Amino acid sequence: MAVSTVGLGIGVTLTVIAVVLHYARGTGWTANEDISQEVLEQRAESVPETDFAEPMNRSIGGGGVAAIGGGEAGGELAEGEAEEDTSSPADIPEDEVEYFDIEFTKEGETIEVANNEPLLEAGEDEGWDLPYACRQGQCVSCAGHIPDGDSRDFVEHDDQEMLDDPELEDGYVLTCVAYPRDDFTLETSETP
């Protein structure tokens, strides 16, 4: 088998060039300085303070913080505009609190949950490692499923933004903002 002299010559030449380039001294490029502390502070001042998810957040992907729109000065309502009900189930006075039996099927227990406590917090109080991310009803990391029917018959969601009517009718809940209003069975870690 004859080796081509031209091919061998090209191979040796390319090898020599690669070795020379490898050991050749590079250009005088230097990295730019990192962002100065002054610039970081200016940027930090321009970002509004928000409530970030708690440490130990175990969800990938997930939530965000709701945008707060600007309104009229002083928060006055426009003529003919009705005032929005901003009460939350968490604000139920202690003398009006009711308790419901919630069966957490995957955890294998039935616990009593107050109607002013979200399902996620009740499970965490039991020491269960339940999924969550935003804790504000703006993602589906904490979703669960009520196999008995429309979730609105069993829980009251406090400002959830992710589940639409068909998903609610199918029994899906966001445990971080779902407050019980009846006894039911809950399958945690079930997303629509």
Salt bridges, closest charged atoms under 4 A:
GLU54 OE2 - ARG135 NE 3.44
GLU124 OE2 - ARG135 NH2 2.59
ASP129 OD1 - ARG58 NE 2.54
ASP150 OD2 - ARG152 NH2 3.00
GLU156 OE1 - ARG181 NH2 3.62
ASP165 OD1 - ARG152 NH1 2.94
GLU169 OE2 - ARG152 NH2 3.77
GLU187 OE1 - HIS145 ND1 3.30
GLU190 OE2 - LYS106 NZ 2.47
